[in-house]
Amino acid sequence: MESRAKLFGHPLHQMLIVFPLGLLATALAFDAIQLVTGNGFWSVLAYWMIAAGIVMGLLAAPFGLIDWLAIPGGTRAKRVGALHGGGNVVVLFLYLASWLMRTSDPSAPEAPALVLAFVGGGLAMVTGWLGGELVDRLAIGVDDGAHVDAPSSLSTRRARD
């Protein structure tokens, strides 16, 4: 099933999700470094990575919703997509709560803020896997005529040609 929201022939959601995933995963890495070193500089970086990750997640979400709405009802893809999207909303709320808890002193997050971020990171791994399931196993967001010799998405020729 082809994506409904595209830029230059490629699904926008799939292009954009790399940013929140990367930013939020980097925030976790920086928090882990801070826990090991005790250097609050790393948590300040994590604070800003979380902020950027939330913004980018909010930017990616509507395009995922557009694609999900186009999936036929009663299908496994619709159910997996609902879990993927709903889980990612929870991920963003967990990170938002963690970010808000850090605002008074980003260099020294308290344990609950770190726990929320790490739980959000764990859930993001699950929802990321579900997103991969949608694309790789259920062909959501994949051009209907995709094949190993398909023309470039910038070409005027359709992939089925």
Secondary structure, DSSP 8 states (H G I E B T S, - for coil): ---SSEETTEEHHHHHTHHHHHHHHHHHHHHHHHHHH--THHHHHHHHHHHHHHHHHHHHHHHHHHHHHHS-TTSHHHHHHHHHHHHHHHHHHHHHHHHHHHTT-TTS--HHHHHHHHHHHHHHHHHHHHHHIIIIIT-TTS-TT--TT---TTSSS-TT-
